Amino acid sequence: MTGVWRIPAALAVLSVIGLAAAILGDGVWDWLCWATLSVPLAVCAAKLWRQWPS
């Protein structure tokens, strides 16, 4: 059962890191924010793309 929660937990941690980076500053923080917040978005897009009916 613990294996089921690894990916959602990792995506949640990335989201929190990205949101914190957005609040903390500019420059490198902006790049960190974009990078960490784009990963959950890409995972969701890939999952939806695979489930889309042909």
TAWOBEL-V433587 format. One record per residue. N is the residue number from 1. RES is the residue in three letters. PSI is psi in radians with two decimals (none if undefined). NEAR is the number of other C-alpha atoms within 8 Angstrom. Layout:
((N:RES:PSI:NEAR) (N:RES:PSI:NEAR))
//
This chain:
((1:MET:-0.51:4) (2:THR:-0.46:5) (3:GLY:-0.45:5) (4:VAL:-0.54:6) (5:TRP:-0.03:8) (6:ARG:-0.86:8) (7:ILE:-0.86:7) (8:PRO:-0.63:7) (9:ALA:-0.70:8) (10:ALA:-0.71:8) (11:LEU:-0.64:10) (12:ALA:-0.73:8) (13:VAL:-0.75:8) (14:LEU:-0.69:12) (15:SER:-0.75:11) (16:VAL:-0.74:8) (17:ILE:-0.75:10) (18:GLY:-0.73:14) (19:LEU:-0.67:10) (20:ALA:-0.69:9) (21:ALA:-0.60:12) (22:ALA:-0.57:11) (23:ILE:-0.59:6) (24:LEU:-0.66:7) (25:GLY:-2.89:8) (26:ASP:3.10:7) (27:GLY:-2.00:6) (28:VAL:-0.59:6) (29:TRP:-0.66:11) (30:ASP:-0.74:11) (31:TRP:-0.71:8) (32:LEU:-0.72:10) (33:CYS:-0.89:14) (34:TRP:-0.73:9) (35:ALA:-0.81:9) (36:THR:-0.55:12) (37:LEU:-0.30:12) (38:SER:-0.41:8) (39:VAL:-0.90:10) (40:PRO:-0.62:11) (41:LEU:-0.76:8) (42:ALA:-0.68:8) (43:VAL:-0.78:8) (44:CYS:-0.72:8) (45:ALA:-0.73:8) (46:ALA:-0.72:8) (47:LYS:-0.76:8) (48:LEU:-0.64:8) (49:TRP:-0.72:7) (50:ARG:-0.52:6) (51:GLN:-0.17:6) (52:TRP:2.31:6) (53:PRO:2.48:3) (54:SER:none:2))
//
